Amino acid sequence: QVQLVESGGGLVQPGGSLRLSCLAPALTLGRYAIGWFRQAPGKEREGVSCLSVDDRVTYYADSVKGRFIISRDNAKNTFYLQMDSLKPEDTAVYYCAATPGLTVFLQEGSLYDYWGQGIQVTVSS
């Protein structure tokens, strides 16, 4: 069973930064599109940032543009979400996901085959 393991979440003050990591030891990560999704209490899951299998297409939700950056290190089977200038409305459980070969509709969570267990990010003073 393929497992993705998130790390790097926690409590941070508004304006602060966090970097989420997602380790995918069973995947040849370069063959997969990757994504970060989040779900806040009482809200639906939303795509936050995604990257196509060929790294040519990047998706960012409007609410995070200019503040978050997605990246990957295929040699380490790990991908990241750098989150800067965090706001209280960024508070949510964040999930990493991966799926083979995807280049379009990156923000559609239903297209992803593999998911992490979720990690809490809380932005509060």
Buried (B, 14 or more C-beta within 10 A) or exposed (E): EEEBBBBBBEEBEEEEEBBBBBBBEEBEBEEBBBBBBBBBEEEEBBBBBBBBBEBEBEBBBEEBEEBBBBBBEBEEBBBBBBBBEBEEEBBBBBBBBBBEEBEEEBBBBEBBEBBBEBBEBBBEE
